Amino acid sequence: MELITTPETLYTLCQKARTSNYLALDTEFIQDKHYYPKLCLIQVATDDLVAAIDPLAFGIELWSEANREQGPVGQEKMQDFWNLLREPQITKVFHAARNDLEIFFRLMGEVPQPVFDSQVAAMVCGHGDTVSYLRLVQDICKKSIAKSSRLYHWDKRPIEMQKLAYALNDVTYLRDIYKSLKAKLIETGRESWIEEEMQRIVDPTPYTKPPQEAWKHISIKEIDKGNFERVKLLSAWREGQAQRVNLPRRYVMRDIDLLRLASLAEKNLQDESDIPNDISIAKHLKTNLLNYIRKEANTHATTGALDQSDSEKENIDFESYSESTKSNANTPQGIVPILELFRVLLSQRAHDNGVAHRLIATPDDLRQLAHFGENADSRLLIGWRADLFGRDALRLMKGEAALTIDTEQYRHGDQIVQRRVVALIDR
Protein backbone atom coordinates (compact mmCIF):
# COMPACT_ATOMS: atom_id res chain seq x y z
CA MET A 1 0.00 0.00 0.00
CA GLU A 2 2.03 2.90 -1.33
CA LEU A 3 1.31 6.64 -1.02
CA ILE A 4 3.16 8.73 -3.60
CA THR A 5 4.25 12.14 -2.29
CA THR A 6 7.47 13.00 -4.18
CA PRO A 7 8.42 13.55 -7.84
CA GLU A 8 10.93 10.69 -7.62
CA THR A 9 8.41 8.08 -6.45
CA LEU A 10 5.85 9.41 -8.94
CA TYR A 11 8.33 8.96 -11.79
CA THR A 12 9.05 5.37 -10.70
CA LEU A 13 5.33 4.62 -10.48
CA CYS A 14 4.67 5.99 -13.96
CA GLN A 15 7.53 3.99 -15.49
CA LYS A 16 6.16 0.80 -13.97
CA ALA A 17 2.59 1.59 -15.07
CA ARG A 18 3.74 2.03 -18.67
CA THR A 19 4.36 -1.72 -18.91
CA SER A 20 0.58 -2.32 -18.63
CA ASN A 21 -2.04 -1.95 -21.36
CA TYR A 22 -4.57 -0.55 -18.89
CA LEU A 23 -4.63 1.68 -15.81
CA ALA A 24 -7.48 1.56 -13.28
CA LEU A 25 -8.16 5.02 -11.84
CA ASP A 26 -10.28 6.74 -9.24
CA THR A 27 -10.17 10.03 -7.34
CA GLU A 28 -11.28 11.36 -3.98
CA PHE A 29 -12.30 15.01 -3.89
CA ILE A 30 -14.37 17.53 -1.94
CA GLN A 31 -16.85 19.85 -3.64
CA ASP A 32 -19.83 20.47 -1.38
CA LYS A 33 -18.98 24.16 -0.81
CA HIS A 34 -16.99 24.90 -3.95
CA TYR A 35 -17.53 25.31 -7.68
CA TYR A 36 -14.32 23.47 -8.51
CA PRO A 37 -13.57 20.22 -6.67
CA LYS A 38 -10.62 20.01 -4.32
CA LEU A 39 -8.64 16.99 -5.52
CA CYS A 40 -7.37 15.06 -2.49
CA LEU A 41 -6.26 11.64 -3.75
CA ILE A 42 -5.67 9.73 -6.99
CA GLN A 43 -5.79 5.93 -6.84
CA VAL A 44 -4.18 3.81 -9.57
CA ALA A 45 -3.79 0.08 -10.22
CA THR A 46 -2.52 -2.37 -12.84
CA ASP A 47 -1.88 -6.10 -12.58
CA ASP A 48 1.45 -5.34 -10.91
CA LEU A 49 0.80 -2.29 -8.74
CA VAL A 50 -1.70 -0.60 -6.46
CA ALA A 51 -0.90 2.90 -5.23
CA ALA A 52 -2.32 6.28 -4.29
CA ILE A 53 -0.95 9.68 -5.31
CA ASP A 54 -1.30 12.60 -2.91
CA PRO A 55 -1.92 15.68 -5.11
CA LEU A 56 -1.85 17.95 -2.04
CA ALA A 57 1.78 16.98 -1.47
CA PHE A 58 2.50 18.33 -4.98
CA GLY A 59 0.62 21.58 -4.33
CA ILE A 60 -2.12 20.74 -6.84
CA GLU A 61 -5.14 23.07 -6.72
CA LEU A 62 -7.88 23.32 -9.32
CA TRP A 63 -8.54 26.87 -8.08
CA SER A 64 -6.67 29.23 -5.80
CA GLU A 65 -7.40 32.72 -4.52
CA ALA A 66 -4.05 34.03 -5.75
CA ASN A 67 -4.40 32.46 -9.19
CA ARG A 68 -8.15 32.66 -9.75
CA GLU A 69 -7.96 34.09 -13.28
CA GLN A 70 -5.20 31.77 -14.51
CA GLY A 71 -6.65 28.40 -13.55
CA PRO A 72 -5.12 25.47 -11.67
CA VAL A 73 -1.74 25.63 -9.90
CA GLY A 74 0.96 23.05 -9.24
CA GLN A 75 0.03 20.73 -12.09
CA GLU A 76 3.47 21.03 -13.69
CA LYS A 77 4.90 19.06 -10.73
CA MET A 78 2.92 15.99 -11.82
CA GLN A 79 3.83 16.14 -15.51
CA ASP A 80 5.03 12.52 -15.51
CA PHE A 81 1.57 11.39 -14.47
CA TRP A 82 -0.25 13.59 -17.01
CA ASN A 83 1.98 12.13 -19.72
CA LEU A 84 1.01 8.65 -18.55
CA LEU A 85 -2.66 9.55 -18.93
CA ARG A 86 -1.93 10.71 -22.48
CA GLU A 87 -0.42 7.35 -23.53
CA PRO A 88 -2.64 6.09 -26.40
CA GLN A 89 -1.76 2.41 -25.86
CA ILE A 90 -2.93 2.45 -22.22
CA THR A 91 -6.68 2.24 -21.60
CA LYS A 92 -7.70 4.41 -18.66
CA VAL A 93 -10.37 2.51 -16.69
CA PHE A 94 -12.88 4.36 -14.49
CA HIS A 95 -16.24 3.71 -12.90
CA ALA A 96 -18.67 6.59 -13.61
CA ALA A 97 -15.89 8.53 -15.31
CA ARG A 98 -17.29 12.01 -15.88
CA ASN A 99 -16.37 13.64 -12.55
CA ASP A 100 -12.84 12.24 -12.73
CA LEU A 101 -12.41 13.27 -16.35
CA GLU A 102 -13.60 16.79 -15.58
CA ILE A 103 -10.88 17.10 -12.93
CA PHE A 104 -8.17 15.74 -15.22
CA PHE A 105 -9.36 17.97 -18.07
CA ARG A 106 -8.94 21.05 -15.89
CA LEU A 107 -5.46 19.97 -14.78
CA MET A 108 -4.18 18.64 -18.13
CA GLY A 109 -6.04 20.84 -20.58
CA GLU A 110 -7.30 17.71 -22.34
CA VAL A 111 -9.30 14.56 -21.65
CA PRO A 112 -7.29 11.36 -21.05
CA GLN A 113 -7.78 8.82 -23.84
CA PRO A 114 -8.64 6.05 -24.52
CA VAL A 115 -11.16 5.50 -21.71
CA PHE A 116 -13.23 2.57 -20.47
CA ASP A 117 -16.14 3.34 -18.13
CA SER A 118 -17.20 0.22 -16.23
CA GLN A 119 -20.59 1.73 -15.35
CA VAL A 120 -21.49 2.22 -19.01
CA ALA A 121 -20.05 -1.17 -19.96
CA ALA A 122 -22.13 -2.80 -17.19
CA MET A 123 -25.26 -1.22 -18.68
CA VAL A 124 -24.38 -2.75 -22.05
CA CYS A 125 -23.77 -6.13 -20.39
CA GLY A 126 -27.12 -6.40 -18.59
CA HIS A 127 -26.29 -5.18 -15.08
CA GLY A 128 -29.06 -2.59 -15.07
CA ASP A 129 -29.26 1.21 -15.10
CA THR A 130 -26.37 3.24 -13.60
CA VAL A 131 -25.14 0.29 -11.56
CA SER A 132 -22.94 1.20 -8.61
CA TYR A 133 -19.33 0.14 -8.12
CA LEU A 134 -20.29 -1.70 -4.90
CA ARG A 135 -22.87 -3.71 -6.82
CA LEU A 136 -20.34 -4.70 -9.49
CA VAL A 137 -17.86 -5.75 -6.81
CA GLN A 138 -20.55 -8.00 -5.37
CA ASP A 139 -21.79 -9.37 -8.70
CA ILE A 140 -18.46 -9.87 -10.46
CA CYS A 141 -15.82 -10.15 -7.74
CA LYS A 142 -18.10 -11.81 -5.15
CA LYS A 143 -16.77 -9.43 -2.50
CA SER A 144 -18.28 -6.71 -0.33
CA ILE A 145 -16.81 -3.32 0.55
CA ALA A 146 -17.56 -1.43 3.76
CA LYS A 147 -19.20 1.98 3.27
CA SER A 148 -17.94 3.52 6.51
CA SER A 149 -15.33 5.80 4.91
CA ARG A 150 -17.51 7.46 2.28
CA LEU A 151 -17.87 10.70 4.26
CA TYR A 152 -14.23 10.93 5.27
CA HIS A 153 -12.55 14.34 4.98
CA TRP A 154 -10.08 13.40 2.27
CA ASP A 155 -8.10 16.61 2.65
CA LYS A 156 -7.13 15.62 6.20
CA ARG A 157 -3.41 14.90 6.62
CA PRO A 158 -1.91 12.55 7.44
CA ILE A 159 -4.35 10.12 5.82
CA GLU A 160 -5.32 7.28 8.12
CA MET A 161 -4.03 3.95 6.77
CA GLN A 162 -7.45 2.37 7.18
CA LYS A 163 -8.99 5.11 5.01
CA LEU A 164 -6.22 4.75 2.43
CA ALA A 165 -6.90 1.02 2.19
CA TYR A 166 -10.60 1.80 1.69
CA ALA A 167 -9.79 4.24 -1.12
CA LEU A 168 -7.54 1.72 -2.85
CA ASN A 169 -10.42 -0.77 -2.96
CA ASP A 170 -11.93 1.50 -5.61
CA VAL A 171 -9.21 0.45 -8.07
CA THR A 172 -8.20 -2.96 -6.69
CA TYR A 173 -11.49 -4.59 -7.72
CA LEU A 174 -11.89 -2.36 -10.76
CA ARG A 175 -9.15 -4.40 -12.44
CA ASP A 176 -11.19 -7.61 -12.36
CA ILE A 177 -14.41 -5.78 -13.22
CA TYR A 178 -12.72 -4.33 -16.30
CA LYS A 179 -11.44 -7.71 -17.47
CA SER A 180 -14.80 -9.41 -16.90
CA LEU A 181 -16.83 -6.73 -18.72
CA LYS A 182 -14.34 -6.53 -21.58
CA ALA A 183 -14.55 -10.31 -22.07
CA LYS A 184 -18.36 -10.08 -22.08
CA LEU A 185 -18.29 -7.31 -24.68
CA ILE A 186 -16.05 -9.40 -26.93
CA GLU A 187 -18.27 -12.45 -26.44
CA THR A 188 -21.44 -10.55 -27.38
CA GLY A 189 -19.84 -8.59 -30.23
CA ARG A 190 -20.59 -5.27 -28.52
CA GLU A 191 -17.10 -3.78 -28.35
CA SER A 192 -18.10 -1.19 -30.96
CA TRP A 193 -21.03 -0.16 -28.74
CA ILE A 194 -18.78 0.77 -25.84
CA GLU A 195 -16.30 2.48 -28.16
CA GLU A 196 -19.14 4.65 -29.46
CA GLU A 197 -20.20 5.54 -25.91
CA MET A 198 -16.64 6.35 -24.86
CA GLN A 199 -16.31 8.84 -27.72
CA ARG A 200 -19.16 10.77 -26.12
CA ILE A 201 -17.55 10.64 -22.69
CA VAL A 202 -14.16 11.95 -23.88
CA ASP A 203 -15.73 14.84 -25.81
CA PRO A 204 -14.24 17.88 -23.99
CA THR A 205 -17.26 20.14 -24.63
CA PRO A 206 -19.17 19.36 -21.38
CA TYR A 207 -16.01 19.88 -19.32
CA THR A 208 -15.24 23.42 -20.55
CA LYS A 209 -18.27 24.97 -18.79
CA PRO A 210 -18.52 28.25 -20.73
CA PRO A 211 -20.76 30.72 -18.83
CA GLN A 212 -22.78 31.35 -22.01
CA GLU A 213 -24.07 27.77 -21.81
CA ALA A 214 -24.99 27.88 -18.12
CA TRP A 215 -28.70 28.51 -18.79
CA LYS A 216 -28.95 24.83 -19.78
CA HIS A 217 -28.65 23.90 -16.10
CA ILE A 218 -32.05 25.49 -15.49
CA SER A 219 -35.21 23.55 -16.23
CA ILE A 220 -36.62 24.80 -19.54
CA LYS A 221 -40.17 24.33 -18.30
CA GLU A 222 -39.47 26.97 -15.62
CA ILE A 223 -38.42 29.59 -18.19
CA ASP A 224 -40.98 31.99 -19.63
CA LYS A 225 -40.35 32.29 -23.37
CA GLY A 226 -40.41 36.06 -23.19
CA ASN A 227 -37.66 36.04 -20.56
CA PHE A 228 -35.39 33.57 -22.29
CA GLU A 229 -32.69 36.07 -23.30
CA ARG A 230 -32.59 37.61 -19.81
CA VAL A 231 -32.33 34.13 -18.25
CA LYS A 232 -29.35 33.44 -20.49
CA LEU A 233 -27.74 36.73 -19.51
CA LEU A 234 -28.22 36.23 -15.76
CA SER A 235 -27.13 32.59 -15.94
CA ALA A 236 -23.91 33.60 -17.68
CA TRP A 237 -23.24 36.24 -15.02
CA ARG A 238 -23.93 33.78 -12.19
CA GLU A 239 -21.70 31.11 -13.73
CA GLY A 240 -18.86 33.56 -14.22
CA GLN A 241 -19.10 34.73 -10.61
CA ALA A 242 -19.29 31.16 -9.30
CA GLN A 243 -16.15 30.26 -11.24
CA ARG A 244 -14.35 33.44 -10.18
CA VAL A 245 -14.92 33.00 -6.44
CA ASN A 246 -15.11 29.18 -6.49
CA LEU A 247 -18.56 28.87 -4.95
CA PRO A 248 -21.55 26.72 -6.00
CA ARG A 249 -24.04 28.48 -8.28
CA ARG A 250 -26.69 28.44 -5.57
CA TYR A 251 -24.38 30.39 -3.25
CA VAL A 252 -24.24 33.22 -5.80
CA MET A 253 -27.94 33.15 -6.68
CA ARG A 254 -30.59 30.45 -6.50
CA ASP A 255 -32.44 29.38 -9.65
CA ILE A 256 -35.75 30.63 -8.30
CA ASP A 257 -34.27 34.09 -7.64
CA LEU A 258 -32.58 34.17 -11.04
CA LEU A 259 -35.89 33.45 -12.77
CA ARG A 260 -37.69 36.15 -10.75
CA LEU A 261 -35.01 38.67 -11.58
CA ALA A 262 -35.27 37.75 -15.26
CA SER A 263 -38.95 38.61 -15.18
CA LEU A 264 -38.08 42.25 -14.39
CA ALA A 265 -37.30 44.41 -17.42
CA GLU A 266 -33.77 45.84 -17.30
CA LYS A 267 -35.16 49.39 -17.30
CA ASN A 268 -36.57 48.62 -13.84
CA LEU A 269 -33.17 47.56 -12.47
CA GLN A 270 -31.22 50.80 -12.17
CA ASP A 271 -30.20 50.65 -8.51
CA GLU A 272 -29.58 48.07 -5.78
CA SER A 273 -32.85 49.09 -4.16
CA ASP A 274 -34.68 47.93 -7.31
CA ILE A 275 -33.72 44.33 -6.54
CA PRO A 276 -36.51 42.85 -4.38
CA ASN A 277 -35.40 42.20 -0.81
CA ASP A 278 -36.45 38.55 -0.89
CA ILE A 279 -34.15 37.81 -3.84
CA SER A 280 -31.01 36.44 -2.26
CA ILE A 281 -27.82 37.83 -3.79
CA ALA A 282 -24.63 38.53 -1.88
CA LYS A 283 -24.54 42.29 -1.17
CA HIS A 284 -21.05 42.76 -2.61
CA LEU A 285 -22.26 41.22 -5.90
CA LYS A 286 -25.31 43.44 -6.42
CA THR A 287 -23.38 46.35 -7.92
CA ASN A 288 -21.44 43.93 -10.10
CA LEU A 289 -24.70 42.42 -11.34
CA LEU A 290 -26.31 45.79 -12.10
CA ASN A 291 -23.24 46.93 -14.04
CA TYR A 292 -23.33 43.69 -16.01
CA ILE A 293 -27.02 44.14 -16.84
CA ARG A 294 -26.45 47.75 -17.97
CA LYS A 295 -23.50 46.73 -20.12
CA GLU A 296 -25.46 43.94 -21.79
CA ALA A 297 -28.48 46.21 -22.22
CA ASN A 298 -26.34 48.74 -24.09
CA THR A 299 -24.83 45.97 -26.21
CA HIS A 300 -28.29 44.79 -27.25
CA ALA A 301 -29.92 48.22 -27.39
CA THR A 302 -30.40 48.15 -31.15
CA THR A 303 -32.14 44.76 -31.09
CA GLY A 304 -34.05 44.96 -27.82
CA ALA A 305 -32.83 41.45 -27.14
CA LEU A 306 -33.25 41.76 -23.39
CA ASP A 307 -36.95 42.51 -23.72
CA GLN A 308 -37.98 39.83 -26.19
CA SER A 309 -37.66 36.10 -26.65
CA ASP A 310 -34.63 34.94 -28.56
CA SER A 311 -35.69 31.31 -28.50
CA GLU A 312 -36.41 31.26 -32.23
CA LYS A 313 -32.90 32.54 -33.02
CA GLU A 314 -31.46 29.86 -30.73
CA ASN A 315 -33.73 27.24 -32.31
CA ILE A 316 -34.95 26.20 -28.87
CA ASP A 317 -38.10 24.05 -28.92
CA PHE A 318 -39.62 24.67 -25.50
CA GLU A 319 -42.13 21.87 -25.97
CA SER A 320 -39.71 19.05 -26.68
CA TYR A 321 -36.26 20.09 -25.48
CA SER A 322 -36.64 20.16 -21.70
CA GLU A 323 -34.13 17.98 -19.89
CA SER A 324 -36.33 17.96 -16.84
CA THR A 325 -39.71 17.34 -18.50
CA LYS A 326 -40.60 13.90 -17.21
CA SER A 327 -44.31 13.37 -17.81
CA ASN A 328 -46.92 13.41 -20.55
CA ALA A 329 -48.45 16.46 -18.86
CA ASN A 330 -45.62 18.55 -20.34
CA THR A 331 -45.66 16.88 -23.75
CA PRO A 332 -47.66 17.99 -26.84
CA GLN A 333 -50.77 15.82 -26.94
CA GLY A 334 -50.19 14.80 -30.56
CA ILE A 335 -47.11 12.76 -29.70
CA VAL A 336 -48.31 11.13 -26.46
CA PRO A 337 -49.60 7.95 -28.21
CA ILE A 338 -46.33 7.71 -30.16
CA LEU A 339 -44.37 7.98 -26.93
CA GLU A 340 -46.40 5.17 -25.38
CA LEU A 341 -45.57 2.89 -28.34
CA PHE A 342 -41.91 3.89 -28.15
CA ARG A 343 -41.78 2.99 -24.46
CA VAL A 344 -43.22 -0.46 -25.10
CA LEU A 345 -40.74 -1.08 -27.91
CA LEU A 346 -37.88 0.21 -25.76
CA SER A 347 -38.83 -2.11 -22.91
CA GLN A 348 -38.95 -5.09 -25.26
CA ARG A 349 -35.59 -4.32 -26.88
CA ALA A 350 -33.90 -3.70 -23.52
CA HIS A 351 -35.24 -6.95 -22.07
CA ASP A 352 -34.48 -9.13 -25.10
CA ASN A 353 -30.94 -7.77 -25.49
CA GLY A 354 -29.99 -7.45 -21.83
CA VAL A 355 -29.22 -3.73 -22.11
CA ALA A 356 -30.24 -1.03 -19.64
CA HIS A 357 -33.26 0.99 -20.81
CA ARG A 358 -31.68 4.34 -20.09
CA LEU A 359 -28.51 3.56 -22.01
CA ILE A 360 -30.56 2.94 -25.14
CA ALA A 361 -32.78 6.01 -24.78
CA THR A 362 -33.66 8.63 -22.19
CA PRO A 363 -37.17 10.14 -21.97
CA ASP A 364 -35.81 13.21 -23.79
CA ASP A 365 -34.46 11.01 -26.59
CA LEU A 366 -37.90 9.47 -27.05
CA ARG A 367 -39.65 12.85 -27.04
CA GLN A 368 -37.26 14.28 -29.60
CA LEU A 369 -37.72 11.31 -31.93
CA ALA A 370 -41.51 11.37 -31.52
CA HIS A 371 -41.56 15.11 -32.22
CA PHE A 372 -39.23 15.29 -35.23
CA GLY A 373 -39.24 11.74 -36.59
CA GLU A 374 -36.56 10.96 -39.15
CA ASN A 375 -35.52 14.64 -39.13
CA ALA A 376 -34.53 14.45 -35.47
CA ASP A 377 -30.93 15.25 -34.61
CA SER A 378 -30.91 12.21 -32.36
CA ARG A 379 -28.38 9.64 -31.23
CA LEU A 380 -31.20 7.08 -31.64
CA LEU A 381 -30.66 7.29 -35.41
CA ILE A 382 -26.90 6.69 -35.21
CA GLY A 383 -24.77 3.59 -34.64
CA TRP A 384 -25.85 0.69 -32.44
CA ARG A 385 -28.91 2.55 -31.10
CA ALA A 386 -30.30 2.87 -34.62
CA ASP A 387 -29.80 -0.87 -35.18
CA LEU A 388 -31.32 -1.86 -31.86
CA PHE A 389 -34.17 0.64 -31.59
CA GLY A 390 -34.17 3.79 -33.72
CA ARG A 391 -34.98 2.46 -37.18
CA ASP A 392 -37.77 0.20 -35.89
CA ALA A 393 -39.17 3.09 -33.85
CA LEU A 394 -39.44 5.12 -37.07
CA ARG A 395 -41.15 2.20 -38.83
CA LEU A 396 -43.61 2.03 -35.96
CA MET A 397 -44.17 5.78 -36.16
CA LYS A 398 -44.83 5.62 -39.92
CA GLY A 399 -47.26 2.72 -39.62
CA GLU A 400 -44.90 0.35 -41.44
CA ALA A 401 -44.75 -1.94 -38.40
CA ALA A 402 -46.96 -2.75 -35.43
CA LEU A 403 -46.59 -4.12 -31.92
CA THR A 404 -48.39 -7.32 -31.05
CA ILE A 405 -48.64 -9.58 -28.03
CA ASP A 406 -47.56 -13.13 -28.69
CA THR A 407 -47.24 -16.29 -26.61
CA GLU A 408 -44.06 -18.29 -26.33
CA GLN A 409 -43.11 -21.40 -24.45
CA TYR A 410 -39.97 -22.09 -22.45
CA ARG A 411 -38.78 -24.82 -20.11
CA HIS A 412 -38.55 -24.08 -16.40
CA GLY A 413 -37.12 -27.13 -14.69
CA ASP A 414 -39.36 -30.05 -15.64
CA GLN A 415 -42.24 -27.85 -16.69
CA ILE A 416 -43.17 -26.13 -19.95
CA VAL A 417 -44.25 -22.58 -19.16
CA GLN A 418 -46.05 -20.08 -21.37
CA ARG A 419 -45.54 -16.33 -21.22
CA ARG A 420 -46.81 -13.28 -23.07
CA VAL A 421 -44.24 -11.31 -25.03
CA VAL A 422 -44.28 -8.16 -27.14
CA ALA A 423 -43.18 -8.51 -30.76
CA LEU A 424 -42.76 -6.11 -33.67
CA ILE A 425 -44.37 -7.25 -36.92
CA ASP A 426 -44.47 -5.80 -40.44
CA ARG A 427 -47.71 -4.28 -41.66
C-alpha positions, 0 to 999 in steps of 0.5 A, a space after each residue: 500500500 504505497 502513497 506517492 508524495 514526491 516527484 521521484 516516487 511518482 516517476 518510478 510509479 509511472 515507469 512501472 505503469 507504462 508496462 501495462 495496457 490498462 490503468 485503473 483510476 479513481 479520485 477522492 475530492 471535496 466539492 460540497 462548498 466549492 464550484 471546482 472540486 478540491 482533488 485530495 487523492 488519486 488511486 491507480 492500479 494495474 496487474 502489478 501495482 496498487 498505489 495512491 498519489 497525494 496531489 496535495 503533497 504536490 501543491 495541486 489546486 484546481 482553483 486558488 485565490 491568488 491564481 483565480 484568473 489563470 486556472 489550476 496551480 501546481 500541475 506542472 509538478 505531476 507532468 510525468 503522471 499527465 503524460 502517462 494519462 496521455 499514452 494512447 496504448 494504455 486504456 484508462 479505466 474508471 467507474 462513472 468517469 465524468 467527474 474524474 475526467 472533468 478534474 483531469 481535463 482542468 489539470 491537463 487541458 485535455 481529456 485522457 484517452 482512450 477511456 473505459 467506463 465500467 458503469 457504461 459497460 455494465 449497462 451494455 452487459 445487462 447489469 441494469 441502469 447506472 449500476 454502482 461500483 459496490 454492486 459490481 464488486 458483489 456481482 463480479 468479484 463476489 466481495 463486499 466493501 464497507 461503506 464507513 469511509 464514504 464521508 471521510 474528509 479526504 483533505 485531512 493529513 496525514 491520511 489514516 491507513 485504514 482510510 487509504 486502504 478503503 480508497 484503494 479498494 476502488 481500483 483494486 477490484 476495478 481491475 477484475 471488473 474491467 477484465 470481466 466486462 471486456 470479455 463479455 463485450 467481446 463475447 457478445 460482439 458489442 465492443 463497438 457499442 462501448 467504443 461509441 459511448 466512450 467517444 461521447 464521454 471523452 468529448 471535452 465540450 461538457 467539461 469546458 463549462 462556458 458561462 454562455 451555456 450555463 442557462 442549460 442547467 435550469 429547467 426549460 419548463 421553468 423559463 418563460 419564453 419572453 424572458 429567455 434572453 434575460 435568463 441566459 444573460 443572468 445565468 452567464 453572469 452567475 456562472 462567471 461569478 461562481 467560477 471566479 470565487 469558487 462557490 456553488 451556483 446556488 451560493 451566488 444566486 438560486 435558480 428561483 431568484 434568477 428566474 424572478 429577476 429575469 422577469 423584471 425588465 432591465 429598465 426597472 433595475 437601475 439601482 440596488 434598491 430595485 432588486 426585491 429584498 427577498 431575492 437572495 444575492 450577496 450584497 457585494 455582488 449586487 453592484 457587479 450584477 447591475 453593471 453587467 445588466 447595464 453593459 449587456 443592455 447597451 450591447 443589445 440596445 439596437 435589437 431589444 434582445 433583453 426585452 424579447 424572446 430569442 428562443 427562435 434565433 437559438 432554435 430552442 423548442 420549449 415543448 420538446 427540449 426540456 431535460 427535466 420534462 418527465 411526464 406526458 403532462 408537459 408533452 404535446 398531446 399529438 405525440 403522447 400515443 407515439 411515446 407510449 408505443 416507443 416505451 413499449 418497444 424500448 422495454 422489449 428491446 432492452 429486455 431481449 438484449 440485456 441492455 439497460 433501458 436508459 442507455 438505449 434512450 432517455 425520456 428526452 431522446 424518445 420525445 425528440 424522436 416522436 416530435 421530429 421523426 426521421 428529421 430528429 438530430 438524435 443519437 437514436 438514429 446513429 450507430 448501435 442505437 439505430 440498429 437496436 431501436 431507432 430504425 424500428 421506432 421510425 417504422 412504428 411511427 410511420 405505420 410500417 410496423 406494429 406491436 403485437 402480443 404473442 405467446 411463447 413457451 420455455 422450459 422451467 425445470 421439468 415444466 413447460 411454461 407459457 408467457 406473453 411477449 411483445 413482438 414487432 411485426 411488419 404491416 
